Amino acid sequence: MVEKVLSNRELRGVPLGDWMGEKRKVVVDGDEFEVELEYKEGKWEVTVEGTSFVVETEGSQKKQVSRPKRRESRSRKGASGTVSSAIPGKVVSIQKSVGDRVSAGEVVIIIEAMKMQNEIKAPLDGVISEINCAAGERVEANMPLLNIEVENKEEM
């Protein structure tokens, strides 16, 4: 279903706040597009280069486009040993080396994003087995930065 997309001139009469969409960049077959997403009446309206499409997803409930959530710093049974940042940025420093023991909640990496330094903490107790970044390197959100292996308590 293709719908008419209003031009800026036509939008002048629309009260502010009526458009509740979100803009995202997507890559399709290597080509990058900026798309506008809006959820209406159980369906997503997607606008790509001036053409609108209606997209239905499995189930009729509203699926929110959400941002990655911050990880809890407390150790949890079954927690992953992969450490990543929820935001893209530049690695300022790596506080530990491969083979170092870390405790849950201990700062392992500092990332600078939007002129602020963000502490990335270990999600669990263990030993650093792999580091996938270097100081000064730019990293993307959710990119694995380092891995922590849980030590077997019986061996200690």
Secondary structure by P-SEA (a helix, b strand, c coil): cbbbbbcccccccccccccbbbbbbbbcccbbbbbbbbbcccbbbbbcccbbbbbbcccccccccccbbbbbcccccccccbbbbcbbbbbcccccccccccccccccbbbbcccbbbbbbbcccccccccccccccccccccccbbbbbcccccc
